[in-house]
Amino acid sequence: MGKKVLAVFYTQSGQLSDIIDHFTQPLVDSGATVEKLRLYPAAPYPFPWTGKAFFAVMPDCVNQIPGPLETFSIKEESYDLIILGYQAWFLSPSIPANSLMNHPQFKAVARNTPMITITGARNMWISAMEKIKPTLRGLGAKLVGNIALVDRHHNLISFVTIFHWMFNGKKDRYLNIFPIPGVSAEDISNTNVFGEAVVPHLQSGNWQGLQEELVDLGAVVIKYPLMFIESKARKIFKVWAGIISKRKKRTGWLVAFKYYLLIALFIAAPIILTVDAIFFKPFLSGRIKRQKQYYSGVN
Ligand SMILES: Cc1cc2nc3c(=O)[nH]c(=O)nc-3n(C[C@H](O)[C@H](O)[C@H](O)COP(=O)(O)O)c2cc1C
């Protein structure tokens, strides 16, 4: 009998739907029925964003406050595999992705179902995934694979170019000098390689070893400096989100957060990374290796 797969995702620019298309093509070729479901929030987020709207979503992202989604329908009562496409927003699952995980219709099909998560992020998705893992466990889903596509350019370059993309709505070169933002076209089309690795597992229903195969194929690459910055930033974002969400008048606080972010990334992070590289990192290689292994996995 043909296998049934649900691929559910939200995307603003269409990047994540391109990724899902390439990833699921080998499953379709193998004879599986792949139902693609694109989600829409009941009140759409702007794309391109305004600066104000962009930073205004930070507290609800970090505090994982779900919002209403447009009505959607899921055709089957159960699936052999669910592919959950998500994007990181402020080191957390995007509000639409989080809303999906809290939606009764999704909860009903997620129970006892193997699940593969896939993201198209700038480069910081670890914390978002660490929030998704327990949520999926709570739903009774079985996380069997995780794929993280990122912008491979330097952190400071991709920070500049993503804002160009988000605030103009065009995935093109800023000032004709900077590289194209987001996940590269090559990496997007290469996603079918990960889909091919999934096919035998889908057919046998045995998911053992899938994540290790995906990691060997380059589906998850953990870079120490990004992992390090993210581990610090997620704690600080939580504090900001806690303070801002209690305010009735948020505008001033959100502007302060914006400047904090710029200073943290362009000034503080390089200094902290240099200090860490000299005084701490050389003595922590065992711990760093274990952390990388853990974040590459699905447990
Ligand atoms: C409000 C907002 C916050 C974002 N925060 C992050 C982040 O913390 N880490 C990251 O890697 N990418 C971040 N991104 C980039 C997204 O993960 C994603 O790559 C981009 O929005 C394109 O996704 P799309 O398929 O929805 O168009 C953010 C994007 C938005 C709009």
The ligand as an SDF file (V2000), in Angstrom:
LIG
                    3D

 31 33  0  0  0  0  0  0  0  0999 V2000
   10.7240   37.9900   12.6120 C   0  0  0  0  0  0  0  0  0  0  0  0
   11.8260   37.1080   12.0980 C   0  0  0  0  0  0  0  0  0  0  0  0
   12.7930   36.6610   12.9740 C   0  0  0  0  0  0  0  0  0  0  0  0
   13.7940   35.8020   12.5140 C   0  0  0  0  0  0  0  0  0  0  0  0
   14.6820   35.2740   13.4270 N   0  0  0  0  0  0  0  0  0  0  0  0
   15.5790   34.3280   13.0180 C   0  0  0  0  0  0  0  0  0  0  0  0
   16.4150   33.6500   13.9750 C   0  0  0  0  0  0  0  0  0  0  0  0
   16.3290   33.8720   15.1830 O   0  0  0  0  0  0  0  0  0  0  0  0
   17.2970   32.7500   13.5000 N   0  0  0  0  0  0  0  0  0  0  0  0
   17.4290   32.4580   12.1670 C   0  0  0  0  0  0  0  0  0  0  0  0
   18.2640   31.6390   11.8060 O   0  0  0  0  0  0  0  0  0  0  0  0
   16.6180   33.0510   11.2420 N   0  0  0  0  0  0  0  0  0  0  0  0
   15.6930   33.9690   11.6390 C   0  0  0  0  0  0  0  0  0  0  0  0
   14.8500   34.5430   10.7100 N   0  0  0  0  0  0  0  0  0  0  0  0
   14.8860   34.0720    9.3210 C   0  0  0  0  0  0  0  0  0  0  0  0
   13.8200   32.9620    9.1230 C   0  0  0  0  0  0  0  0  0  0  0  0
   14.1230   31.8360    9.9030 O   0  0  0  0  0  0  0  0  0  0  0  0
   13.6880   32.5210    7.6510 C   0  0  0  0  0  0  0  0  0  0  0  0
   14.9180   32.0710    7.1970 O   0  0  0  0  0  0  0  0  0  0  0  0
   13.2190   33.6090    6.7330 C   0  0  0  0  0  0  0  0  0  0  0  0
   12.2160   34.3740    7.3640 O   0  0  0  0  0  0  0  0  0  0  0  0
   12.6560   33.0390    5.4370 C   0  0  0  0  0  0  0  0  0  0  0  0
   11.5850   32.1550    5.7250 O   0  0  0  0  0  0  0  0  0  0  0  0
   10.2550   32.0090    4.8510 P   0  0  0  0  0  0  0  0  0  0  0  0
   10.3130   30.6490    4.2410 O   0  0  0  0  0  0  0  0  0  0  0  0
    9.1140   32.1520    5.8300 O   0  0  0  0  0  0  0  0  0  0  0  0
   10.2460   33.1050    3.8360 O   0  0  0  0  0  0  0  0  0  0  0  0
   13.8680   35.4360   11.1420 C   0  0  0  0  0  0  0  0  0  0  0  0
   12.8930   35.9480   10.2650 C   0  0  0  0  0  0  0  0  0  0  0  0
   11.8890   36.7520   10.7200 C   0  0  0  0  0  0  0  0  0  0  0  0
   10.8450   37.2360    9.7560 C   0  0  0  0  0  0  0  0  0  0  0  0
  1  2  1  0
  2  3  1  0
  2 30  2  0
  3  4  2  0
  4  5  1  0
  4 28  1  0
  5  6  2  0
  6  7  1  0
  6 13  1  0
  7  8  2  0
  7  9  1  0
  9 10  1  0
 10 11  2  0
 10 12  1  0
 12 13  2  0
 13 14  1  0
 14 15  1  0
 14 28  1  0
 15 16  1  0
 16 17  1  0
 16 18  1  0
 18 19  1  0
 18 20  1  0
 20 21  1  0
 20 22  1  0
 22 23  1  0
 23 24  1  0
 24 25  2  0
 24 26  1  0
 24 27  1  0
 28 29  2  0
 29 30  1  0
 30 31  1  0
M  END
$$$$
